[in-house]
Amino acid sequence: MSELFARGRIGGLTLPNRFIRAGCFEGMAQGGNVTDALIAHHRDLAAGGCALTTVGYCAVSKDARCFGHELWMRDELVGQLQRLTDAVHKEGGRASLQLVHCGFFSSPRVTGKRPIGASRKLCLFRLSICDEMTQEQICTTTTDFADTTRRAKEAGFDAVEIHAGHGYLLSQFLSPWTNRRTDEWGGKLENRLRFPVDVIRAVRAAVGPDFPILVKMNQMDGMKGGLVLKDALSIARAFEQAGASALIPSCGFTAKTPFLMLRGKLPVKEMVANQSEWLIKMGLFFFGRLFVQYYPFKSVFLLDGARAIAEEVSIPVVYIGGITSAADAQQALDAGCAFVQIGRATVRDPAFVQRLQKALATSSDCDHCNRCIGAMDGGGVACLSAREGSLPALLTP
């Protein structure tokens, strides 16, 4: 426990413990704006002991969004975000902003435009086909990432997290499953790395040498023709050289293997109920269990890959994937990771970290029903089991 609650550093930022709230889509940014609910959500996480809370899925441009209730960066958002960071800082916490471009997973019903991606490809979930990005669009998007980071720093964020995993745009360039280009942006891994590396370099140039830049990446995509761990080792080294302060090795591809990164039960009923688009609602109802595969939950299920990546780089590696107890978190630190990211345990109880520190609990009682995922589109992420009172009290020593 003493190691878990010891100070640690990412770039120029010192954190009071080793627990970071993962960048989970909150579903609380109606109209693309910061709401009181979003502020309260992250304020409670800071008050509950998370050293760094990550505000999830801020699109770097209006056309980069998956959802209408997703943040997207523009000048007028800076003041709104300042209210959020002020609230987190008042509780003694620190805040990071997760930056994303959804690429071919972007919703044309939200943006009003055809999505863009590494290569032309059908997205079954969106029932849309993206256009292959031009070099001009690649350069513009690189600038969008840098400008968004600049605004995040202006809004009082202590760090940013670049999302280069889970099948979003940067991940789409890295993965041979989505990148079929034959120019300098495709083919061998060196070329597929070019765009994500340029983004990290541009972000680093925008904020200087000490500002923390975390990068979420994939250990594996989880399907035939996707990235594997051997690729991830090379990617990790390239990201460190480009200026990343820390790496978060996750897994899964939102448009193909979405629950590989989550594990546990499939909340198809809740996902159907909370969809506003009838076509997607009907598709999920009839075909949801065909498109959304089941992966059984187990603790620290990405530990071996995280350990391998930690051995390849000198910057901190942040473990993510099935942390439900202090023992799990310690296991990740023992494997060479410097921090851990947690999601569902803090959805279940925002004070989870504080309870561990005060020895009021040894583990979370989250049952991995994943109904919180469905709730993201129904007003905001929440533990529905806790709301219904269907889970027992937190486990105590």
C-alpha positions as CSV (number, residue, x, y, z in Angstrom):
1,M,0.0,0.0,0.0
2,S,2.8,2.4,0.7
3,E,4.1,2.1,-2.8
4,L,0.7,2.7,-4.3
5,F,0.3,5.9,-2.4
6,A,3.8,7.2,-2.9
7,R,4.4,10.2,-5.2
8,G,5.2,9.6,-8.8
9,R,6.2,11.8,-11.8
10,I,5.0,12.0,-15.4
11,G,7.0,14.6,-17.2
12,G,7.1,17.7,-15.1
13,L,4.0,16.7,-13.1
14,T,4.3,15.2,-9.6
15,L,1.3,13.1,-8.6
16,P,0.5,12.2,-4.9
17,N,-0.3,8.5,-5.7
18,R,-0.3,6.0,-8.5
19,F,-4.0,5.9,-9.4
20,I,-5.2,7.7,-12.5
21,R,-8.8,7.7,-13.6
22,A,-9.0,6.3,-17.1
23,G,-10.4,8.3,-20.0
24,C,-13.9,6.9,-20.1
25,F,-16.6,8.5,-22.3
26,E,-18.8,10.2,-19.8
27,G,-21.8,11.1,-22.1
28,M,-22.2,14.3,-20.2
29,A,-21.2,16.9,-22.8
30,Q,-24.6,17.6,-24.3
31,G,-24.3,19.9,-27.3
32,G,-20.5,19.5,-27.1
33,N,-20.4,21.7,-24.0
34,V,-19.1,21.3,-20.4
35,T,-22.1,20.6,-18.2
36,D,-22.5,20.8,-14.4
37,A,-22.8,17.0,-14.4
38,L,-19.4,16.6,-16.1
39,I,-17.8,19.0,-13.7
40,A,-19.4,17.2,-10.7
41,H,-18.3,13.8,-12.1
42,H,-14.6,14.8,-12.2
43,R,-14.7,16.9,-9.0
44,D,-16.0,13.8,-7.2
45,L,-13.2,11.6,-8.6
46,A,-10.6,14.2,-7.4
47,A,-12.2,14.3,-4.0
48,G,-12.3,10.5,-4.0
49,G,-8.5,10.2,-4.3
50,C,-7.7,9.9,-8.0
51,A,-4.3,11.6,-8.4
52,L,-5.2,12.5,-12.0
53,T,-8.6,12.4,-13.6
54,T,-8.9,12.1,-17.3
55,V,-11.7,14.0,-19.1
56,G,-12.6,11.6,-21.9
57,Y,-12.9,12.0,-25.7
58,C,-12.5,15.6,-26.5
59,A,-12.5,15.7,-30.3
60,V,-9.8,17.9,-31.9
61,S,-12.3,19.3,-34.4
62,K,-16.0,19.4,-35.0
63,D,-15.8,16.8,-37.8
64,A,-13.9,14.4,-35.6
65,R,-16.8,13.4,-33.3
66,C,-18.6,10.1,-32.7
67,F,-21.4,11.6,-30.7
68,G,-23.4,14.8,-30.4
69,H,-22.8,14.7,-26.6
70,E,-19.0,14.7,-27.0
71,L,-16.7,17.6,-26.3
72,W,-15.0,19.2,-29.3
73,M,-12.4,21.8,-29.0
74,R,-12.9,25.5,-30.0
75,D,-12.2,28.9,-28.5
76,E,-15.5,29.1,-26.6
77,L,-14.9,25.8,-24.9
78,V,-11.7,27.0,-23.1
79,G,-13.6,29.0,-20.4
80,Q,-16.0,26.1,-19.8
81,L,-13.1,23.7,-19.3
82,Q,-11.5,26.2,-16.9
83,R,-14.5,25.7,-14.6
84,L,-13.9,22.0,-14.6
85,T,-10.1,22.2,-13.9
86,D,-10.7,24.7,-11.2
87,A,-13.2,22.4,-9.5
88,V,-10.7,19.5,-9.7
89,H,-7.8,21.6,-8.4
90,K,-10.0,22.8,-5.5
91,E,-10.3,19.2,-4.4
92,G,-6.5,18.7,-4.6
93,G,-6.6,16.7,-7.8
94,R,-5.0,17.1,-11.2
95,A,-6.8,16.9,-14.6
96,S,-5.9,15.5,-18.0
97,L,-7.8,16.0,-21.3
98,Q,-8.0,13.0,-23.7
99,L,-7.7,14.1,-27.3
100,V,-9.2,12.1,-30.1
101,H,-10.1,12.1,-33.7
102,C,-12.6,9.3,-34.4
103,G,-11.6,8.9,-38.1
104,F,-13.8,6.3,-39.9
105,F,-15.8,5.8,-36.7
106,S,-17.0,9.4,-36.8
107,S,-20.7,9.8,-37.1
108,P,-21.9,11.4,-40.4
109,R,-25.3,11.9,-38.6
110,V,-23.5,14.1,-36.0
111,T,-21.0,15.9,-38.2
112,G,-23.0,16.2,-41.4
113,K,-20.0,15.0,-43.4
114,R,-18.6,11.8,-44.7
115,P,-16.0,10.4,-42.3
116,I,-12.3,10.3,-43.2
117,G,-9.8,7.6,-42.3
118,A,-6.5,6.0,-43.2
119,S,-8.1,4.2,-46.2
120,R,-11.5,3.9,-47.7
121,K,-13.4,1.4,-45.5
122,L,-16.9,0.5,-44.5
123,C,-17.8,1.0,-40.8
124,L,-20.6,-1.5,-40.0
125,F,-21.6,0.2,-36.7
126,R,-22.0,3.6,-38.5
127,L,-23.2,2.0,-41.8
128,S,-21.0,4.5,-43.5
129,I,-17.9,4.4,-45.8
130,C,-15.1,6.8,-45.1
131,D,-12.9,8.7,-47.6
132,E,-9.1,8.1,-47.6
133,M,-7.4,11.1,-46.0
134,T,-5.4,13.4,-48.3
135,Q,-2.0,14.7,-47.3
136,E,-3.6,18.1,-46.7
137,Q,-6.1,16.6,-44.3
138,I,-3.4,14.7,-42.5
139,C,-1.4,18.0,-42.0
140,T,-4.6,19.9,-40.9
141,T,-5.4,17.2,-38.3
142,T,-1.9,17.2,-37.0
143,T,-2.3,21.0,-36.4
144,D,-5.7,20.3,-34.8
145,F,-4.1,18.1,-32.2
146,A,-1.5,20.7,-31.4
147,D,-4.0,23.5,-31.2
148,T,-6.3,21.5,-29.0
149,T,-3.4,20.8,-26.6
150,R,-2.5,24.5,-26.5
151,R,-6.1,25.3,-25.6
152,A,-6.2,22.5,-23.0
153,K,-3.1,23.9,-21.3
154,E,-4.7,27.4,-21.4
155,A,-7.8,25.9,-19.7
156,G,-5.8,24.7,-16.8
157,F,-5.2,21.1,-17.6
158,D,-2.2,19.5,-16.1
159,A,-1.7,17.0,-18.8
160,V,-3.1,15.7,-22.1
161,E,-3.7,12.1,-23.3
162,I,-3.4,11.5,-27.0
163,H,-5.7,8.6,-28.0
164,A,-3.8,6.4,-30.5
165,G,-5.6,3.2,-29.6
166,H,-9.0,1.5,-29.7
167,G,-9.5,1.9,-33.4
168,Y,-9.7,5.7,-33.5
169,L,-8.0,7.7,-36.2
170,L,-4.3,7.4,-35.1
171,S,-4.9,3.8,-34.4
172,Q,-6.4,3.4,-37.8
173,F,-3.2,4.5,-39.4
174,L,-1.2,2.1,-37.2
175,S,-3.3,-0.9,-37.9
176,P,-2.9,-2.8,-41.2
177,W,-6.6,-3.8,-40.9
178,T,-7.6,-0.2,-41.6
179,N,-4.5,1.2,-43.3
180,R,-4.2,-0.2,-46.9
181,R,-2.4,2.9,-48.3
182,T,0.5,2.5,-50.7
183,D,2.0,6.0,-50.2
184,E,4.4,7.2,-47.5
185,W,1.6,6.9,-44.9
186,G,1.0,3.2,-45.4
187,G,2.6,-0.2,-46.0
188,K,5.4,-1.0,-43.6
189,L,5.1,-0.1,-39.9
190,E,7.6,2.7,-40.3
191,N,5.2,4.5,-42.7
192,R,2.1,3.7,-40.7
193,L,3.8,5.3,-37.7
194,R,4.5,8.5,-39.5
195,F,1.2,10.3,-38.8
196,P,0.8,9.4,-35.1
197,V,4.5,10.3,-34.5
198,D,4.1,13.6,-36.3
199,V,1.1,14.3,-34.0
200,I,3.1,13.6,-30.9
201,R,5.9,15.8,-32.1
202,A,3.5,18.7,-32.9
203,V,1.8,18.4,-29.5
204,R,5.2,18.4,-27.8
205,A,6.3,21.5,-29.8
206,A,3.1,23.2,-28.8
207,V,3.5,22.8,-25.0
208,G,7.2,22.7,-24.4
209,P,9.5,20.0,-22.9
210,D,8.0,19.4,-19.5
211,F,4.2,19.3,-20.0
212,P,3.0,15.7,-19.6
213,I,1.8,14.0,-22.8
214,L,0.4,10.6,-22.2
215,V,-0.3,8.4,-25.2
216,K,-2.9,5.6,-25.2
217,M,-1.9,2.9,-27.6
218,N,-2.8,-0.7,-28.4
219,Q,-0.9,-3.8,-27.4
220,M,-3.0,-5.6,-29.9
221,D,-6.1,-5.0,-32.0
222,G,-7.6,-8.4,-31.3
223,M,-8.6,-9.5,-34.8
224,K,-6.9,-11.1,-37.8
225,G,-4.9,-8.6,-39.8
226,G,-4.5,-6.2,-36.9
227,L,-1.7,-5.1,-34.7
228,V,0.0,-7.6,-32.4
229,L,2.3,-7.1,-29.4
230,K,5.5,-7.3,-31.5
231,D,4.3,-4.2,-33.4
232,A,3.4,-2.5,-30.2
233,L,7.0,-2.7,-28.9
234,S,8.2,-0.8,-31.9
235,I,5.4,1.7,-31.6
236,A,6.2,2.3,-28.0
237,R,9.8,3.1,-28.8
238,A,8.8,5.4,-31.6
239,F,6.3,7.3,-29.3
240,E,8.9,7.7,-26.6
241,Q,11.4,9.2,-29.2
242,A,8.7,11.5,-30.5
243,G,8.2,13.1,-27.1
244,A,5.6,11.1,-25.2
245,S,5.9,11.4,-21.4
246,A,4.1,8.1,-20.6
247,L,2.4,5.3,-22.4
248,I,-0.9,3.5,-21.7
249,P,-0.9,0.2,-23.5
250,S,-4.5,-0.9,-24.0
251,C,-6.2,-3.2,-26.6
252,G,-9.2,-3.6,-28.8
253,F,-10.8,-1.9,-31.8
254,T,-14.0,-0.1,-31.3
255,A,-15.5,-0.9,-34.7
256,K,-14.4,-4.6,-34.5
257,T,-13.5,-5.9,-31.1
258,P,-15.0,-3.3,-28.7
259,F,-15.3,-5.4,-25.5
260,L,-11.8,-6.8,-25.8
261,M,-10.7,-3.7,-23.8
262,L,-13.5,-4.0,-21.2
263,R,-14.2,-7.7,-20.7
264,G,-17.3,-8.9,-18.8
265,K,-21.0,-9.0,-19.7
266,L,-22.5,-7.5,-22.8
267,P,-25.1,-4.8,-22.0
268,V,-26.9,-5.1,-25.4
269,K,-30.4,-4.4,-23.9
270,E,-29.1,-1.1,-22.4
271,M,-27.2,-0.1,-25.5
272,V,-30.3,-0.6,-27.6
273,A,-32.5,1.3,-25.2
274,N,-30.3,4.4,-25.2
275,Q,-29.7,4.7,-28.9
276,S,-31.6,7.6,-30.5
277,E,-30.9,6.6,-34.1
278,W,-33.5,3.9,-35.1
279,L,-31.2,2.2,-37.7
280,I,-28.5,1.6,-35.1
281,K,-31.1,0.6,-32.5
282,M,-32.5,-2.0,-34.8
283,G,-29.1,-3.2,-35.9
284,L,-28.0,-3.7,-32.2
285,F,-31.3,-5.4,-31.3
286,F,-31.1,-8.0,-34.1
287,F,-27.3,-8.3,-34.6
288,G,-25.7,-6.9,-31.5
289,R,-24.4,-10.2,-30.2
290,L,-22.9,-11.0,-33.5
291,F,-21.0,-7.7,-33.8
292,V,-20.1,-7.3,-30.1
293,Q,-18.1,-10.3,-29.0
294,Y,-18.0,-11.6,-25.5
295,Y,-14.7,-11.8,-23.6
296,P,-14.7,-13.1,-20.0
297,F,-13.4,-10.8,-17.3
298,K,-10.3,-11.5,-15.3
299,S,-8.1,-9.2,-13.3
300,V,-5.0,-7.5,-14.8
301,F,-5.7,-9.2,-18.1
302,L,-3.2,-7.0,-20.0
303,L,-0.3,-7.4,-17.6
304,D,2.1,-9.5,-19.8
305,G,2.0,-7.0,-22.7
306,A,2.4,-4.0,-20.3
307,R,5.4,-5.6,-18.7
308,A,7.0,-6.2,-22.2
309,I,6.4,-2.6,-23.2
310,A,7.8,-1.3,-19.8
311,E,11.0,-3.2,-20.5
312,E,11.3,-1.4,-23.9
313,V,11.0,2.2,-22.8
314,S,12.4,4.5,-20.1
315,I,9.3,6.6,-19.7
316,P,6.5,5.6,-17.3
317,V,4.1,3.0,-18.4
318,V,0.6,3.3,-17.0
319,Y,-1.2,0.0,-16.6
320,I,-4.8,-0.4,-17.7
321,G,-7.0,-3.4,-17.8
322,G,-8.9,-5.1,-15.0
323,I,-7.7,-3.3,-11.9
324,T,-10.3,-4.1,-9.2
325,S,-8.2,-4.1,-6.0
326,A,-5.1,-2.8,-4.3
327,A,-3.5,-6.2,-4.9
328,D,-4.1,-5.9,-8.6
329,A,-2.6,-2.4,-8.6
330,Q,0.5,-3.6,-6.7
331,Q,0.9,-6.5,-9.2
332,A,1.0,-3.9,-12.0
333,L,3.7,-1.9,-10.2
334,D,5.7,-5.1,-9.5
335,A,5.6,-5.8,-13.3
336,G,7.4,-2.5,-14.0
337,C,4.5,-0.1,-14.5
338,A,4.7,3.3,-12.7
339,F,0.9,4.0,-12.5
340,V,-2.4,2.3,-13.0
341,Q,-5.6,3.6,-14.7
342,I,-8.9,2.5,-13.4
343,G,-12.4,3.1,-14.9
344,R,-15.4,1.0,-13.8
345,A,-14.3,0.7,-10.1
346,T,-14.5,4.5,-9.9
347,V,-17.8,4.6,-11.8
348,R,-19.1,2.2,-9.2
349,D,-17.6,4.4,-6.4
350,P,-15.8,7.7,-7.1
351,A,-14.1,7.4,-3.7
352,F,-12.7,4.0,-4.4
353,V,-9.1,5.1,-4.2
354,Q,-9.6,6.9,-1.0
355,R,-11.3,3.8,0.5
356,L,-8.3,1.7,-0.4
357,Q,-5.9,4.3,1.1
358,K,-7.9,4.4,4.4
359,A,-8.2,0.6,4.5
360,L,-12.0,0.9,4.3
361,A,-12.0,-1.5,1.4
362,T,-9.6,-4.0,-0.2
363,S,-11.3,-4.3,-3.6
364,S,-14.2,-3.0,-5.7
365,D,-17.5,-4.9,-5.8
366,C,-18.1,-4.0,-9.5
367,D,-19.6,-7.1,-11.1
368,H,-18.5,-6.1,-14.6
369,C,-22.1,-6.1,-15.9
370,N,-21.0,-3.2,-18.2
371,R,-24.4,-1.6,-18.0
372,C,-22.5,1.7,-17.3
373,I,-21.4,1.5,-20.9
374,G,-25.0,1.6,-22.1
375,A,-25.7,4.5,-19.7
376,M,-23.2,6.7,-21.5
377,D,-25.9,7.3,-24.2
378,G,-28.7,7.6,-21.7
379,G,-27.8,10.8,-19.8
380,G,-24.3,9.9,-18.6
381,V,-22.1,7.1,-17.3
382,A,-23.3,5.7,-14.0
383,C,-23.3,2.4,-12.1
384,L,-26.8,1.2,-12.7
385,S,-26.4,-1.7,-10.2
386,A,-25.4,0.8,-7.5
387,R,-28.4,3.0,-8.4
388,E,-30.7,0.0,-8.1
389,G,-29.1,-1.2,-4.9
390,S,-28.4,-4.6,-6.4
391,L,-24.8,-4.9,-5.3
392,P,-23.5,-5.6,-1.8
393,A,-21.5,-3.1,0.2
394,L,-17.8,-2.6,-0.7
395,L,-15.6,-5.4,0.5
396,T,-13.8,-4.5,3.7
397,P,-10.7,-6.0,5.3
